Amino acid sequence: MPATPRDPVDRAGTTGDTTGAGRGPADTVGRATALLGSWRPGGDRFLASPHRTLLGRGVRVVVPHDERPLAERVTATLASLAEDPDGGPALVMGAVPFDTDRPAALAVPAELESAPPLAGDPLIALPAEHPTVEGRWRVRPVPEPARYTAAVAEAVRRMRAGDLRKVVLARTLELEADRAPDLPAVLSRLARRDPTGHTFALPTAPGRSLLGASPELLLSRTGDRVVANPLAGSTPRGPDLAEDVRRAARLLDSPKDLHEHAVVVADIRAALEPWCEELEIPERPGLVRTAGMWHLSTTVTGTLRDPRPTSLELAEA
């Protein structure tokens, strides 16, 4: 039997395995899990990544919405805070819409707490008390199934005609409950299902919150080093070890999934090449695993010609 494929992205240790979780100074035990458990909707902003766990409370300043490019507005906001000697370090947290004409939900928290990554906290593996979801729920698919089927058929037609290279299929389910859901419990479930991923929760408008979790990192920039980790091409995990390994191996050899992944990597190359004097891209993808899925993964690493562009500028490229 072939060896179990390893995750090439360092999420918890040198091999990407989670067996190293929990190793670290005793005084860090429980800190990340405590931040997760203390998040409350309305004014808190939470982010857990493979590198750290952050909880922002309150609002020090909101990034304005005006005619300037978003990256310019964020830079100006941070620059104005840098002139305050008593304000402490400033970090922008929030969400950016796909439609850039819509306002972004970005703000600098009034208080910021930091902890090591959730994956390194042994308490994250302990069972958590999540209340049973009670009440009645109404579920509505958006768009309706007939419209969705027609849209997929049109996408296939355009791909065959050469108008499209890749289409990402996605659907929305609108859920309406007769009582407000327990959002902290939802966030806890998301984070505990994959503590090595990126889990977030933040307010987007009065009475509205955005919660989510993803194994994918769009882009990071540290000094003159930029990293992107696209995931494209996926398959469900197997019910047992043998089938899990077979599915991972099939994904690595799937022409359809390899092509899908190559299209995404090519787009990232085209976006980053103008900014980078050096760009390292592996010839073939590796694998990233979550609790339920295998994903093809490529870590793209570049050296910027000019270290001044922010991560937001690069992400918008």
Secondary structure, 3 states (H helix, E strand, C coil): CCCCCCCCCCCCCCCCCCCCCCCCCHHHCCHHHHHHHHCCCCCEEEEECCCCEEEEECCCEECCCCCCCHHHHHHHHHHHHHCCCCCCCCCCEEECCCCCCCCCEEEECCEEEEECCHHHCHHHHCCCCCCCCCCCEEEEEECCHHHHHHHHHHHHHHHHCCCCCCCCCCCEEEEEECCCCCHHHHHHHHHHHCCCCEEEEEEEECCEEEEEEECCEEEEEECCEEEEECEEEEEECCCCHHHHHHHHHHHHCCHHHHHHHHHHHHHHHHHHHHHEEEEECCCCCEEEECCCEEEEECCEEEEECCCCCCHHHHHHC
